[in-house]
Amino acid sequence: MKIWQRIGVYVAVALLVVPAPQGALAASLSGRSSTVFEWFDDPQEDTALVGYEYLRLNISDIADGYRFAGYGRLAEDFADEFEIKNRLYYAYLEKTDLVPALDFRLGRQFISTSAGASVMDGLNLEYRDLGGFDVKLFGGGDVSYYEGYNADDLIVGGELEVSLADIADLGLSYLQKWQDQDLSHELIGFDANIRLADSFTLYNETQYSWLTDEVTYLLAGAKYSGHPRWGARLEYLYSLPVFSATSIYSVFAVAEYQEVSAELTYRIDRGLRVFGRYVREIYDEVDDAGVVELGLEKLCTARLAGYLVGTWRNDDDGQDLHGVKAYGSWRITETFDAGLGAHVDSLERRLEEDDETTSTRIWVDGTAYVTRTLNLQAKVEYVESDLWDEYYRGRVRLNVLF
């Protein structure tokens, strides 16, 4: 059974068990349609021309408080250079207080816990205020866009959360993944958010792999936000790749990555701040690197928005990088925005159809607000990539709100 058919069955079954609506005509529909045309070059200098149709749909008050949410896309490369796939990002039926304090969600949905995250086709139940605890249980098909998807790929898990007055929020989670009927992941997660004072917070998120008996992810930090203008953050990050136990890669040694970062921010005025950030990148097999960023950021509080950031990266392996990130947009009229941006000598990882790392991007963009519910966006950019050398990318998007 194909993915779209599977989701259709889930939703159809859920609709069948919903009580007959007494006020079906009261259901409200809202959403957004985005029609996108994009062109870009491939490594052989052939140009792809891709069309997308994105649809986000929300239906509330279907019957007795049930709601439906869905989001997906249809895609086609008219130049036949790439195999662009259709996507169903989520499609689920949900209800708050199915029975008192029990929330229900059925269908394709994003599951996120400290033990792990995934897109799942299945059932998610959340019981609130269970003697001071919140309990979440979920299970279904584990969706993988890049490795294929079949009925034997499963995910099950749960999460327990407790709030200790105004002092701390604690969470404990568990997650299993099965691939072709074999256990591929077994993960335990813990997260904590501790408020030592109104202005000082400690936080932690830890993931432990039960199958390999090792910590695979740890984030620990402290945040200060007590001053009306000053703010500070200190973090430590540890990361170790987790491969499926059914994969050949699981028998190879993997390199851990560590990072220590510190950030200081100062608010100059409403929507305007400056910041300084230092990151120490710690590697197993290559030299460590130090990265310094100094920047100015302007949120769109009137007509102007943008940022200006200087980046200095230094290490002993010769991977030094001294770059700049800049972007500015201006509301020229009440119905038109225009922007200009450049990220020069600044490594960035972009996860789109492929995993791609770029070093330079220069672009112009604009948005025309035709009506309150209709707008047209366009963007053209020049890109330098470690994988694809250099190429151009353009995009036109028509958004319709309803």
SVG drawing of the C-alpha trace seen along z (x, -y; Angstrom):
<svg xmlns="http://www.w3.org/2000/svg" viewBox="-28 -53 76 62">
<polyline fill="none" stroke="black" stroke-width="0.4" points="0.0,0.0 1.4,-3.4 1.9,-6.1 -0.9,-8.4 -3.3,-5.4 -2.2,-4.4 -2.9,-7.9 -6.2,-8.1 -7.3,-4.8 -6.2,-6.2 -8.2,-9.4 -11.2,-7.6 -11.4,-5.2 -11.1,-8.0 -13.9,-9.9 -16.1,-6.8 -15.7,-6.6 -16.4,-10.3 -20.0,-10.7 -22.4,-12.0 -22.2,-15.8 -25.2,-17.7 -23.7,-20.9 -21.6,-19.9 -22.2,-23.1 -20.4,-24.9 -17.0,-23.3 -14.5,-26.0 -11.9,-25.6 -8.6,-27.6 -5.2,-27.0 -2.7,-28.1 -1.9,-27.1 1.6,-27.8 2.4,-27.3 6.2,-27.3 8.4,-27.3 12.1,-26.8 15.1,-26.4 18.7,-25.5 21.8,-23.9 23.1,-20.4 26.8,-19.2 26.6,-18.5 25.4,-22.1 22.0,-20.9 19.1,-23.1 16.2,-21.7 12.8,-23.4 10.7,-22.2 7.1,-22.9 5.6,-22.4 2.1,-22.7 2.0,-23.0 -1.3,-22.8 -1.8,-23.4 -5.3,-22.6 -7.0,-23.1 -10.6,-22.0 -11.9,-22.8 -15.1,-22.0 -15.8,-19.0 -17.9,-17.3 -17.8,-17.5 -14.5,-19.4 -12.6,-17.2 -10.0,-19.0 -8.1,-17.9 -4.7,-19.3 -2.8,-18.4 0.2,-19.6 1.8,-18.1 3.1,-18.8 3.0,-17.6 6.2,-18.0 7.4,-17.7 10.6,-18.4 9.5,-19.7 13.1,-19.4 13.4,-15.7 16.8,-16.3 15.9,-15.3 13.5,-12.9 11.5,-15.2 9.2,-13.3 5.8,-14.2 5.6,-14.6 3.0,-14.3 4.4,-16.1 1.5,-15.6 -2.2,-14.7 -4.0,-13.9 -7.3,-14.0 -7.1,-15.3 -9.3,-16.1 -8.6,-17.7 -10.4,-16.0 -11.5,-12.9 -12.3,-11.9 -11.5,-14.3 -7.7,-15.3 -7.0,-12.8 -5.9,-14.3 -6.0,-12.2 -4.2,-12.5 -4.4,-9.9 -2.6,-10.0 0.8,-11.3 2.4,-13.6 5.8,-14.7 6.9,-13.1 9.6,-14.9 11.0,-13.8 14.4,-13.9 14.8,-10.2 14.4,-11.0 12.2,-12.4 10.5,-11.1 7.5,-11.5 5.0,-8.8 1.9,-7.3 0.0,-6.3 -1.7,-7.1 -0.5,-9.6 -2.3,-9.8 -1.5,-12.4 -3.0,-12.3 -2.7,-15.6 -2.7,-16.1 -2.3,-12.5 -1.5,-13.0 0.9,-15.9 2.3,-14.1 1.7,-14.3 1.9,-11.0 2.3,-10.6 2.2,-7.2 2.6,-6.8 3.1,-4.1 2.8,-3.5 4.7,-3.4 8.1,-5.1 8.3,-7.3 11.6,-7.6 11.6,-9.9 15.1,-8.9 15.4,-5.2 12.0,-3.9 9.0,-3.1 7.1,0.1 4.7,1.7 7.6,3.3 9.1,0.0 7.7,-0.8 8.1,-3.3 6.8,-3.1 7.5,-5.1 6.3,-7.4 7.1,-10.4 6.6,-11.3 6.6,-15.0 6.4,-16.6 6.4,-20.2 7.7,-21.0 5.8,-24.1 7.7,-27.1 11.1,-25.5 11.6,-22.9 10.1,-21.0 11.4,-17.4 10.9,-14.8 11.8,-11.2 11.2,-9.5 11.6,-6.2 11.6,-5.3 12.0,-2.2 12.4,-1.9 12.0,1.3 13.2,1.8 12.1,4.8 10.9,6.4 14.3,6.0 15.0,3.6 17.1,0.8 17.0,-1.8 16.3,-1.8 16.8,-5.2 16.2,-6.8 15.9,-10.6 16.0,-13.0 15.3,-16.7 15.2,-19.4 14.5,-23.1 15.4,-24.4 14.6,-28.0 17.0,-29.1 15.6,-32.6 13.3,-34.7 16.2,-35.6 18.5,-32.5 17.7,-29.1 19.6,-25.8 18.6,-23.3 19.7,-19.9 18.7,-17.4 20.3,-13.9 19.9,-11.0 21.2,-7.5 21.4,-4.5 20.4,-1.4 21.5,0.9 25.1,-0.5 25.3,-1.5 26.5,-5.1 25.4,-8.7 24.7,-9.8 23.6,-13.4 23.9,-15.9 23.1,-19.6 23.7,-21.5 23.4,-25.2 22.7,-28.2 20.7,-31.3 20.5,-34.7 17.7,-37.1 17.1,-39.3 18.4,-42.6 16.0,-44.6 18.8,-45.0 21.5,-42.4 21.3,-38.6 23.8,-35.8 23.9,-32.1 26.6,-29.4 26.2,-25.9 28.0,-22.6 27.1,-20.2 28.1,-16.5 27.0,-14.6 27.7,-11.0 26.1,-9.7 23.4,-7.0 23.1,-4.4 20.5,-1.7 21.5,1.6 20.5,3.2 22.9,1.0 26.4,2.0 27.6,-1.4 26.7,-0.4 29.9,1.8 32.3,-1.1 33.7,-3.5 32.3,-7.0 33.8,-10.3 32.2,-12.3 31.8,-16.0 31.8,-18.5 31.1,-22.2 31.4,-24.9 29.7,-28.2 29.1,-31.5 26.8,-34.3 26.2,-37.9 23.4,-40.1 22.5,-43.7 19.1,-45.2 19.7,-48.7 16.0,-49.5 12.8,-47.7 13.6,-45.1 17.3,-46.1 20.1,-44.1 23.8,-43.4 25.4,-40.1 28.8,-38.5 29.3,-34.7 32.2,-32.4 32.1,-28.7 34.9,-26.2 34.5,-23.2 36.2,-20.1 37.0,-17.2 38.5,-13.7 40.6,-13.4 41.3,-17.0 42.3,-20.1 39.9,-22.0 38.5,-25.3 37.5,-28.6 34.7,-30.6 33.9,-34.2 30.7,-36.0 29.8,-39.7 26.5,-40.9 23.7,-43.5 20.1,-42.3 17.1,-44.4 13.6,-42.8 10.9,-44.2 9.1,-46.6 8.5,-49.2 9.8,-49.2 13.4,-48.0 14.6,-44.5 17.9,-42.7 21.2,-41.7 25.0,-42.2 27.3,-39.5 31.1,-39.1 32.5,-35.6 36.1,-34.5 36.9,-30.8 40.5,-29.7 42.1,-26.3 45.5,-24.7 44.4,-22.6 44.2,-25.5 40.4,-25.7 40.4,-29.4 37.4,-31.4 36.8,-35.1 33.4,-36.0 30.4,-38.1 26.6,-37.6 24.4,-40.5 20.8,-41.0 18.4,-43.9 14.8,-44.3 12.7,-47.4 9.0,-47.9 9.1,-50.2 5.3,-50.6 2.5,-49.2 2.2,-46.4 5.9,-45.6 9.0,-44.4 12.5,-44.1 15.6,-42.6 19.3,-42.0 21.5,-39.5 25.0,-38.0 26.7,-35.3 30.3,-35.3 33.0,-32.9 30.6,-31.4 30.0,-27.7 26.4,-26.7 24.7,-23.3 21.5,-23.2 19.3,-20.2 16.9,-20.2 16.5,-17.4 20.3,-16.7 22.8,-17.4 24.7,-20.4 27.3,-22.7 27.6,-26.2 30.3,-28.7 28.9,-31.8 25.3,-32.9 24.3,-36.2 20.6,-36.9 17.8,-39.4 14.2,-38.8 10.9,-40.6 7.3,-40.2 4.2,-41.8 1.1,-41.8 -1.6,-41.8 -4.5,-41.5 -4.8,-40.6 -5.0,-36.9 -2.8,-36.8 0.9,-37.5 3.7,-36.8 7.3,-36.1 10.4,-35.9 14.1,-35.1 17.2,-34.8 20.6,-33.7 24.1,-32.9 25.6,-30.0 29.1,-28.6 29.0,-25.0 31.8,-22.6 29.8,-19.9 28.5,-21.7 31.1,-24.4 28.9,-27.4 25.3,-27.7 22.3,-29.9 18.9,-29.3 15.6,-31.1 12.2,-30.7 8.8,-32.2 6.0,-31.5 2.3,-32.4 0.6,-32.1 -3.1,-32.1 -4.6,-32.2 -8.1,-31.0"/>
</svg>
